[in-house]
Amino acid sequence: MPSADNIKQIFSLASFVILFLSLGAAGTSLGLLQANTNNGVYAICHFFISYTQAMNSSLLNYNVPTCKLSIASAAIATICLALLTAIELISVSFQIYVK
């Protein structure tokens, strides 16, 4: 069975890696949202398009792949931060239990 010091090191390393992953995903999301412009004017990221936009592609005045990527990377950042919170809670409870 691993010792308490080894488990603390594993929790510390895991939280460090997940923190960097979430920061990278958040930075990517912010960069993609800033890149989503239409002639210098910020376009709105929509989850869905209307029927008329689907029939006439010239009505699409925003970058759909960029929007989808930014939404996905924001979701990844949120999941990573939730996982980081859970790991920190487990780590704190483990330290209380060990003491």
Secondary structure by P-SEA (a helix, b strand, c coil): cccaaaaaaaaaaaaaaaaaaaaaaaaaaaaaaaaccccccbbbbbccccaaaaaccccccccaaaaaaaaaaaaaaaaaaaaaaaaaaaaaaaaaaac
